[in-house]
Amino acid sequence: MAEVFGGKNCTIVPDTVQPDAGVAGPGVLLSFIITNFLSLALSATIILLNLRSSTSALIPRKLLLSFSDQQILTGIGIQCVALAKMHHMVPYHFFIVWLLSLLSTATNLATLLALVNDFRRDWVLRWLRQVLMIGNLGLQCLSGVFVLQSVMRDLEPRLPIACVWDVGSRGGPRGNAAISIAGTIAVIVGNVVVFVLSTWYLHTRKNPRWMKSVQVVGLVMLVAMGIGATVRVVRESSAFGKPPEGVRLVGDGEREWSYGQLLPLLLLVLPLVSALEIVRGEVAVPRKQGEDDEEVMPLVEQLKR
């Protein structure tokens, strides 16, 4: 195991840890938190509207789908980067990545609950969503195992996360680590169970009345998971809270607002632009050559007819 995970780097504990704004910077964290908040709010709006009456809710559906696609792709991407850098990334940064992946999962599953009928109508969208869910779940479970092992073995906070398989325990978990261990296991098991249920929910052809109750209960659970992950991110990150004392971050690199922190927030505007284009009819299918352009109307008005 030492050769695979680079055991030579696990013998010397660094005095300090370099900041990683690409993982724990304020812009990166806020982009995940804001997207999760907006997605859960849109999902709740769509589900509640469907409970009262049947409505298309075109604009909220478009916004929700855009936010969900953006969130799951960035969630998978940041987990891949964390696993690729596990020989250098300390447990503090790795844990933040895992929390952000929980926000991504909450957004994705909430979108599935709200837009399940949309995905059922198109087998391409249905299986594309399934593949992304499998990829995100697999990476999240793998990252969760690393987080769980680091807590159980009380890994030195300034050693790379990969060393969790190469160094011995420092005497077992301390303090309130038992709560962290139980919570981590519960989250991993819960995500697997929710994935199985969501897979059945996505591919089932029947739509019984009790399905709406499942939507409401599932949404409440996802909101709770999103709130819990957000609170932990805010408390643990140096950008908004206070990291563990043993990490010893150098400087304020994770609190500075650079271009790399503003870009993720600026990308949140793209779904709003797409929604505006739908309202104004800019994405309507062009008419054939020779037809009268004066009769072109916004796409929303066309859908009402």
Summary of the structure (lengths in Angstrom):
residues: 305
radius of gyration: 22.1
end to end distance: 64.8
largest distance: 80.0
contacts: 959
relative contact order: 0.17
helix: 70%
strand: 1%
